[in-house]
């Protein structure tokens, strides 16, 4: 039912930071082999925003590897932990979200998870299922399992405490709640990003307190964004969303620094260890053009979320725009005579889904990232005239044509 343990360990450790501990995991895998019962592998996601980007998929792809090895994946959608807010690497208290907004985001998360994971081999659990039913004495019992001194050992709390920055009492509950999730679903292993290590270790202690064998921990690297330095983040604008259009996705990959090529192949594709070694060797070869490998990376990522055929179309579109200075073949067209009296450019870009909001359109105009007929627009109140035709370029890769 399961591959050899040495083979499993090699696959599990690929592209990870730390395994706590390999010896414990080997014992768990030996038990799987004897009993035929798979590991329960957990990762939690707090739906604080509606979309998942490639940075989130580092963990999801690792979960898929566990599924391929025959194990059970349990996704915890943190509808209750999201109301607290993970304090990891935060220098202030997070704003609290309403449960309604969290549940709205959670619906899109479920749809996006299964672009990678096998739905039939995945359990999705909302931690509100148990936290909403807890009586106050049970909450106090959970709180008694940990000390304030231990909580203040985490760097972010220590810095805030020493710097006089307020720490709300409810923030202390976050690692306890994440730990109790592991109790509720009897997790054998939990994975998370490196900054999650404190929370993951806390879960081991909480499990012991509830007489459950502690989970192993697998920490994963944080994926850098398009700038190659800061972590991928929607707020920083350096992200690749997995729901983005193929041309946009491919174009963003092509903007990556060359030193990110191997890292992206390792963390956000399904390339084998052998294939990754070939990529590494090619990058060291002075005769190898990194652009060729970057195009392969772009096609591989687009294929993951669309198809191989669409990935080649996205590459062709990119080459037409940047190598041959042509417009994309499938440029979106809108008839000017269908426009309303309110023809301000920033509103039209929002209306026709070129940007997600008027605010984003204005930010792009401010930074000189919007061109009309190859001229930068700097005026927020710029309006289209019905008697003319316009080709509008938004950022580096999005185009729309307004025709008469």
Protein Blocks (a to p, Z undefined) as FASTA:
>chain_A
ZZcfklmmmmmmgopabdcdfklmmmmmmmmmmnopacddddddddfbfbdcfklmmmmm
mmmmmmmnopacdddddfklmmnopaehpabdcddddfklmmmmmmmmmmmmmmmbcfkl
cccddfklmmmmpcfklmmmmmmmpcfklmmmpmklmmmmmnopacdfklmmmmmmmmmm
mmmnopabdcddfklmmmmmmmmmmmmmnopacdddddddddddfkomaccdfklopacc
fkbcfklmmmmmmmpcfklmmmmmmmmccbdfklmmmmmmmmmpmklcfklmmmmmmmmm
mmmmmcfklmmmmmmmmmmmmmnopacfklccddfklpcfblcfklmmmmnopafbfklm
mmmmmnopaceehiacfbfklccdfkbccdddehjlbccdddZZ
